[in-house]
């Protein structure tokens, strides 16, 4: 353990005041070296404490951001489970989902709306689609509560995963990391 700096400075002063007694020169040099080493150790300790304090401040500023992201991810996980249970129980409006998916799409140009067979049977839009140009078809690959819109310009999918990703980006700035129900 290093000798406290003040103690060393006191010893250095007493040797300096004593003047020219035998052995004083080498004792003075030893004390000066010891004092310099103690000052270096103190400077290093101070620098380490300043770095630690700066890191603590940084972590304290990041803490709310981390908690907010974790809370958003937890909320998304809960929402996903609730939505999946509602879909499994059949408590959803397929026509509202299809209408949202078709929003902004010109259905007069050969649009195909693919639905799960059970959803197709429940859909009022599918039953009344004759005059607007959209063709509704059952597709076993489509999950309940979801749809796929095929147009001459491309394909649009209304899936739980797509919407959860969109919500996750809005809440956290990144995508969700869960798939399906």
Secondary structure, DSSP 8 states (H G I E B T S, - for coil): ----HHHHHHHHHHHHHH-S-TTHHHHHHHHHHHHHHHHHHHHHHHHHHHHHHHHHHHHHHHHHHHHHHHHHHHHHHHHHHHHHHHHHTT-S-HHHHHHHHHTT--TTTT-EEEE-HHHHHH-HHHHT-TTTS-EEEE-TTS-TT-EEEEETTEEEEE-HHHHHHHHHHHHHSS-------
